[in-house]
Each structure stands twice: as structure tokens, then as C-alpha cells.
């Protein structure tokens, strides 16, 4: 179950990450050629941000079905939607061929990607968290959390290999080479579907569904979203604030620094992608360690520690990067994704533990994906203009403010590690 959940999440996030890499490396040229370098980058990352606005919508819709018909069936649907959307992006002609229709269709397909991921995360973590024995929920819920680290390795690796064969500045890469990682995703989706169709529904959900059927004889069943918001709106909003910095560092480490390293610092594409692959191993190690520690000392303490580290790191990151040293760039990537990993490890257990079973898929998904809007959608829209106007340190100040918000929101949450599901 844990391995199947990890593989499924890896495939979903591979599709999500290759878009971020392409948005940094090629989309400004392919889909926004008339805007120039800075404006093209802003527009490209704006399409990247669209997915984060779509994620809460996906969390509500797929959460509804995940809480009503089951985790397994819903996760099969999210995987299919993500795979089809990614394949179509790989087949989409550029602006030189179909004009303004190209970026418009790109935005629609990116929205569909975000819609799918909005329903993916909560379901994948619930599959493992609801199967976990007492005292080991952080360990079990760690497996789907490892999916983004593995996906980042795969996405950066496919772009790196494609670039090596076609040349770092070869016209072939910009015209069709970048499409290969998107088209390759259909193979991974087929593997993921095979794994997900083989798993069984969680015992916790089956027991709750039986209880709901008995209760429906006496009173109508409410919508999961209505119940989640009615009874636990405070937890939804606090979890969104607590995880906002996590998403900001996720965007920074996986997309923006790829663009910053190539365009602002002048590093080659293979070098930046290679550093990204290496940093993903740091990211994965941080997830494992923090998830295990969360079983011992609690989810809140680990996430609060990551917020403190994020505050200091945000203020020193861009002065470090702007030295122009390749070593400094590597350290910047390692530190950014390492801090992200520390926060990301415990939240796979934290959010499922916070919500009642009958609306757990919806509540966990809403809190997680609202954090994506705050930390993952807004920074991409303003990071490039901030860097162009005030330098990279302005981005650091923005991230430091988010870290303070996340610290106090996490502090306001109740510790959940000893709660039964």
C-alpha cells in the first residue's frame, strides 16, 4: 500500500514538475515570444501559478467523491486527468504556429493539472495514514511524501538527458525536444494505473461508510465540504497558513531557482538541472528524517523548526546566490529544498489526523491546497518583478514574512500524533 501510494504520487508530481521546469527554461520562448525576456518569464510563471488556484477546486470536488465513494476510485480519476492533460501539453503547438490560442490552451491544460493534483495529495496520504498502526503514522505517511522528491529527480533527469542529446542551446530543444518529458509521462501513467487498480480501499473508510449508511436511515447525509467547513473551518485555515512557507520554498527550489540560475546567474542548463537532481536527494532525506522525528516529538515541533530555519535562510539565500559562485548556487538549492523537506515530511500525517473520517479527504485537501494558493501561487506572480526591481533580497524578505505567518499558524494548531483515526 505504501509503495503503491508513493509510485502514484511520484507519477502525478512528475507531470506537475516537468511543467515548472519547462516554464523556467522554454515556455517564455515557445508560448510568449513577443513579450521579451522578463515579461515572458512573468507570463510563463503566471501559467505555473494557475495550477495552484485550481488545486482548492480540485480538492473540493475530488474530496467530495473521495469521502463518498472511496479513496481508490478517486485517485484513479486524478491520475487519468493528470496524464491526459500532460500529454496534451506535450502535443500543443507553440505561439508561432497557432498564435494567441497556444498560451490560452496552455492555461486551460495547466488548470486541469492543478485540478488533478488538488485531489491527489489528500487521497494518497489517506491511503497510507489510515492503514498505519498506532505510533507509526508519520513513518507510513512519509511514503507518498517522497513522491515529489522522486518526481523532481525524474523530471530534471529527463530534461537533462534531452538537453544533452540535443545540445544546450540547440534549436531542436526549443522546437520539439522539450516535449519528450511530457510525452514520456503516458508510460508512467500506465504504470501508476496498474498499481492503483490493484490496491484495496482502506478499512477506516469502509467502516465509516457502513456507519453512514445506517445513519442515513434517520437523517439525510450532509455534503463533506459543508461538514468540513462547518465543524473545522479553523483547522482548514490554520493548516493553510502553517503550510504556506512549505509551498513557497517548493516553488522557489523547483522552478524559480532553475530560471534564476540560467537567466540571472548565467549557468548552463545542464549544470542547473544536475544541481536540481542532487538537491532532490537532500529533499528526500529531509522528508524521511522529519517524518520519523514527528512520530517521536510531534508534528507541530518539526514544522515550527522548519519555519524558524526558513526565516533565516530566506534572508541569506539571494545574497549567497548573487555571489555568482556555482558552489553557492548548489548550497542555495540544497538548503531551500532541505528546509522544504523538513516541513513536508510531517504534514502527510498531520492533516489526515486533524479531520473526522466522514470529511477527512475534503478537509485535508482543502487545507493543503489553500496553502498552495498562498505560498505557491502568489510568489510566482511577484518574484520575477521583485527581483528585476529590487534584487533577489526582496524575494527573501517576502519569504521571511511567510515564514513568520506559518510559524504562528502552526503554533496555534493542536498536536495530533497521539490521536486515533
C-alpha positions in Angstrom: 0.0 0.0 0.0 2.7 2.5 1.0 4.8 1.7 -2.1 1.8 1.9 -4.4 0.9 5.3 -2.9 4.5 6.5 -3.4 4.6 5.4 -7.0 1.3 7.0 -7.8 2.3 10.3 -6.2 5.6 10.3 -7.9 3.9 10.0 -11.3 1.4 12.8 -10.6 4.1 15.1 -9.4 6.4 14.2 -12.2 3.8 15.6 -14.5 3.4 18.7 -12.3 7.2 19.3 -12.1 8.0 19.0 -15.7 5.7 21.9 -16.3 7.7 24.0 -13.8 11.0 23.1 -15.4 9.6 23.9 -18.8 8.1 27.2 -17.6 11.6 28.2 -16.4 13.5 27.0 -19.5 11.4 27.1 -22.6 7.9 28.4 -22.2 8.8 32.1 -22.3 10.3 31.5 -25.8 7.7 29.0 -27.1 4.5 30.5 -25.9 5.3 34.1 -25.1 7.9 35.1 -27.7 6.6 38.6 -28.2 6.8 39.7 -24.5 10.6 39.8 -24.2 12.7 38.0 -21.5 11.4 39.5 -18.2 7.7 39.8 -19.2 7.8 36.4 -20.9 9.2 34.8 -17.7 6.5 36.5 -15.7 3.8 35.3 -18.0 5.2 31.8 -18.0 5.3 31.6 -14.2 1.7 33.1 -14.2 0.6 30.0 -16.1 2.6 27.9 -13.5 0.6 29.7 -10.7 -2.8 28.9 -12.3 -2.5 25.3 -11.1 -2.3 26.4 -7.5 -5.6 28.3 -7.9 -7.1 25.2 -9.4 -6.0 23.0 -6.6 -8.6 24.0 -3.9 -11.3 23.5 -6.5 -10.0 20.0 -7.2 -9.7 19.3 -3.5 -13.4 20.1 -3.0 -14.7 18.1 -6.0 -12.4 15.1 -5.6 -12.6 15.3 -1.8 -16.4 15.0 -2.1 -16.1 11.8 -4.1 -13.2 10.5 -2.1 -15.3 10.9 1.1 -18.4 9.4 -0.5 -17.3 6.7 -2.9 -13.8 5.9 -1.7 -10.1 6.9 -1.8 -9.1 4.3 -4.5 -11.6 5.2 -7.2 -11.0 8.9 -6.8 -7.2 8.5 -7.1 -7.6 6.6 -10.3 -9.6 9.6 -11.7 -6.9 12.1 -10.6 -4.2 10.1 -12.2 -6.0 9.8 -15.6 -6.8 13.6 -15.6 -3.2 14.5 -14.9 -1.8 12.1 -17.5 -4.2 13.3 -20.3 -3.5 17.0 -19.5 0.3 16.5 -19.5 0.2 14.5 -22.8 -1.8 17.3 -24.5 0.7 19.9 -23.3 3.4 17.9 -25.0 1.4 18.0 -28.2 0.4 21.6 -28.0 1.8 23.8 -30.9 3.7 27.0 -30.0 2.6 30.6 -30.5 4.5 30.8 -33.8 2.1 28.1 -35.2 -1.3 28.9 -33.7 -0.8 32.4 -32.3 -2.6 33.5 -29.1 -4.6 30.2 -28.9 -1.4 28.5 -27.8 -1.0 30.3 -24.4 -4.8 30.2 -23.8 -4.9 26.4 -24.3 -1.8 26.1 -22.2 -3.5 27.8 -19.3 -6.6 25.5 -19.6 -4.4 22.4 -19.5 -2.4 23.8 -16.6 -5.6 24.4 -14.7 -6.5 20.7 -15.4 -3.2 19.7 -13.9 -3.8 21.7 -10.8 -7.3 20.3 -10.6 -5.9 16.8 -10.6 -3.2 17.4 -8.0 -5.8 19.1 -5.8 -7.5 15.7 -5.4 -4.3 13.6 -5.5 -2.4 14.6 -2.3 -5.1 14.1 0.3 -6.1 10.7 -1.2 -2.6 9.4 -1.4 -1.7 10.3 2.2 -5.1 9.0 3.5 -4.4 5.6 1.9 -1.2 5.2 4.0 -2.2 7.1 7.1 -5.5 5.2 7.5 -3.6 1.9 7.3 -0.8 2.9 9.7 -0.5 1.2 13.1 -0.5 3.5 16.2 2.7 5.4 16.8 3.9 4.9 13.2 1.6 7.2 11.2 4.4 9.6 10.4 6.5 6.7 9.0 3.7 5.3 6.9 2.5 8.7 5.6 6.1 9.5 4.6 5.9 7.3 1.5 3.6 9.5 -0.6 5.5 12.5 0.7 8.6 11.0 -1.0 6.8 11.2 -4.4 7.7 14.8 -5.1 11.4 14.2 -4.4 11.5 11.2 -6.8 9.4 13.1 -9.3 11.9 16.1 -9.2 14.7 13.7 -9.9 12.8 12.2 -12.9 11.7 15.5 -14.3 15.1 17.2 -14.1 16.7 14.0 -15.3 14.5 13.7 -18.5 15.2 17.4 -19.3 18.9 16.9 -18.7 19.2 13.9 -20.9 17.1 15.5 -23.6 19.3 18.6 -23.5 22.5 16.6 -23.6 21.4 14.8 -26.8 20.1 17.9 -28.5 22.6 20.4 -27.2 22.3 23.1 -24.5 21.3 25.8 -26.9 20.1 23.7 -29.9 17.1 25.0 -31.7 15.8 21.4 -31.7 15.4 21.5 -27.9 13.2 24.6 -28.1 11.1 23.4 -31.1 10.4 19.8 -30.0 13.0 18.4 -27.6 11.2 19.9 -24.5 8.1 17.9 -25.4 9.8 14.5 -24.8 9.4 14.6 -21.0 5.7 15.4 -21.4 5.0 12.6 -23.9 7.0 10.1 -21.7 4.6 10.7 -18.9 2.0 8.5 -20.6 4.2 5.5 -19.9 4.4 6.4 -16.2 0.7 6.9 -16.0 0.1 3.4 -17.3 2.3 2.0 -14.5 0.5 4.1 -11.9 -2.9 3.0 -13.1 -1.8 -0.7 -12.8 -0.7 -0.1 -9.2 -3.7 1.9 -8.1 -6.2 -0.6 -9.6 -4.6 -3.4 -7.6 -4.9 -1.7 -4.1 -7.9 -2.1 -1.8 -10.0 0.6 -0.1 -8.9 1.5 3.5 -10.6 -0.3 6.4 -11.2 3.0 8.1 -13.2 4.3 5.2 -15.2 1.0 4.8 -16.2 1.1 8.5 -17.2 4.7 8.3 -19.2 4.1 5.1 -21.2 1.3 6.8 -21.9 3.6 9.8 -23.0 6.4 7.4 -25.5 4.0 5.6 -27.1 3.2 9.0 -27.3 6.9 9.9 -28.9 7.9 6.6 -32.0 6.0 7.6 -32.6 8.5 10.4 -31.3 11.8 8.8 -30.0 13.0 5.4 -26.3 12.8 4.8 -24.6 16.2 4.5 -22.0 17.2 1.9 -18.4 16.5 3.1 -17.4 20.1 2.2 -20.3 21.6 4.2 -19.4 19.4 7.2 -15.7 20.2 7.0 -16.2 23.9 6.8 -19.0 23.9 9.4 -17.1 22.0 12.1 -13.4 22.6 11.3 -13.0 25.8 9.3 -10.5 26.9 11.9 -8.3 23.9 11.3 -8.6 24.3 7.5 -7.4 28.0 7.6 -4.7 27.4 10.2 -3.3 24.4 8.2 -3.3 26.6 5.1 -1.2 29.3 6.9 1.0 26.7 8.5 2.0 25.1 5.2 2.2 28.4 3.1 6.0 28.6 3.6 6.3 25.0 2.5 4.8 25.8 -0.8 6.8 29.0 -1.2 10.1 27.0 -0.8 8.7 24.3 -3.1 8.1 26.8 -5.9 11.4 28.5 -5.2 13.5 25.4 -5.2 11.9 23.5 -8.1 11.0 26.3 -10.5 12.3 29.8 -9.8 15.9 28.9 -9.0 16.0 26.9 -12.2 15.1 30.1 -14.1 17.3 32.4 -11.8 20.3 30.1 -12.3 20.1 30.1 -16.1 18.9 33.6 -16.8 20.2 35.8 -14.0 23.4 34.0 -13.0 24.3 32.6 -16.4 24.8 29.0 -15.5 24.3 26.4 -18.2 21.1 24.4 -18.4 22.8 21.0 -17.7 24.6 22.4 -14.6 21.3 23.8 -13.1 19.4 20.6 -13.8 22.2 18.5 -12.3 22.2 20.6 -9.2 18.4 20.1 -9.0 18.8 16.3 -9.2 21.3 16.3 -6.4 19.2 18.6 -4.3 16.2 16.3 -4.7 18.2 13.6 -2.7 18.7 16.2 0.1 15.0 16.9 -0.1 14.1 13.2 0.1 16.5 12.6 3.1 14.9 15.6 4.9 11.4 14.1 4.4 12.4 10.8 5.9 14.2 12.2 8.9 11.5 14.8 9.7 8.6 12.3 9.3 10.3 9.8 11.7 11.0 12.6 14.2 7.4 13.7 14.0 6.4 10.3 15.4 8.7 10.9 18.4 8.4 14.6 19.2 5.2 15.7 17.4 4.2 17.2 14.0 4.0 20.8 15.3 7.5 21.0 16.7 9.1 19.7 13.5 7.1 22.1 11.3 7.8 25.1 13.6 11.5 24.3 13.5 11.4 24.4 9.7 9.7 27.8 9.8 12.5 29.2 12.0 15.1 27.8 9.6 13.1 29.2 6.6 13.1 32.7 8.1 16.9 32.9 8.4 17.5 31.1 5.1 15.2 33.4 3.2 17.3 36.4 4.2 20.7 35.0 3.3 19.7 32.9 0.2 19.9 35.6 -2.5 23.0 37.4 -1.2 24.6 33.9 -1.3 23.3 33.2 -4.9 24.3 36.6 -6.2 28.0 35.9 -5.5 27.7 34.0 -8.8 29.6 31.0 -7.5 28.5 27.6 -8.7 29.1 26.2 -5.2 26.9 28.9 -3.7 24.2 28.1 -6.1 24.3 24.4 -5.2 24.3 25.2 -1.5 21.3 27.5 -2.1 19.4 24.7 -3.8 20.3 22.1 -1.2 19.3 24.4 1.7 16.0 25.5 0.1 14.8 22.0 -0.7 16.1 20.7 2.6 14.0 23.1 4.6 11.0 22.3 2.4 11.6 18.6 3.1 11.7 19.2 6.9 8.3 20.8 6.7 6.9 18.4 4.1 7.7 15.1 6.0 5.2 15.5 8.9 2.3 17.1 7.1 1.4 13.8 5.4 0.3 12.6 8.9 -0.7 15.9 10.4 -3.5 16.8 8.0 -5.3 13.4 8.0 -5.1 13.4 11.8 -6.9 16.7 12.1 -10.2 15.8 10.4 -13.1 13.4 11.0 -13.3 10.4 8.7 -16.5 11.4 7.0 -14.9 14.5 5.6 -11.2 13.8 6.0 -10.4 13.7 2.3 -12.1 17.1 1.8 -10.7 18.8 4.9 -7.1 17.7 4.5 -7.2 18.5 0.8 -8.7 22.0 1.3 -6.1 22.9 4.0 -3.2 21.7 1.9 -4.3 23.3 -1.4 -5.3 26.6 0.1 -1.7 26.7 1.4 -0.8 26.2 -2.3 -2.6 29.3 -3.3 -1.0 31.4 -0.5 2.5 30.0 -0.9 2.7 28.6 -4.4 0.5 30.9 -6.5 1.3 34.4 -5.2 5.1 34.1 -5.1 5.5 33.1 -8.8 3.4 36.1 -9.8 5.6 38.6 -8.0 9.0 37.0 -7.7 10.4 37.9 -11.1 9.2 41.6 -10.9 10.6 41.9 -7.4 14.0 40.5 -8.5 14.0 42.8 -11.5 13.2 46.0 -9.5 14.8 45.4 -6.1 17.1 42.4 -6.5 16.8 38.9 -5.1 16.8 40.1 -1.5 13.2 41.4 -2.0 12.1 37.8 -2.6 13.9 36.8 0.6 12.0 39.3 2.6 8.7 38.1 1.1 9.6 34.5 2.1 10.7 35.6 5.6 7.3 37.2 6.2 5.6 34.0 5.0 7.8 32.0 7.5 6.6 34.1 10.4 2.9 33.6 9.4 3.5 29.8 9.1 5.2 29.7 12.5 2.3 31.2 14.4 -0.3 29.3 12.5 1.5 26.0 13.3 1.8 27.1 16.9 -2.0 27.6 17.1 -2.7 24.0 15.9 -3.3 21.1 18.3 -0.7 18.3 18.4 -2.2 15.3 16.7 0.4 12.5 16.8 -1.3 10.5 19.5 -4.8 10.8 18.1 -6.6 7.7 16.7 -8.1 7.8 13.3 
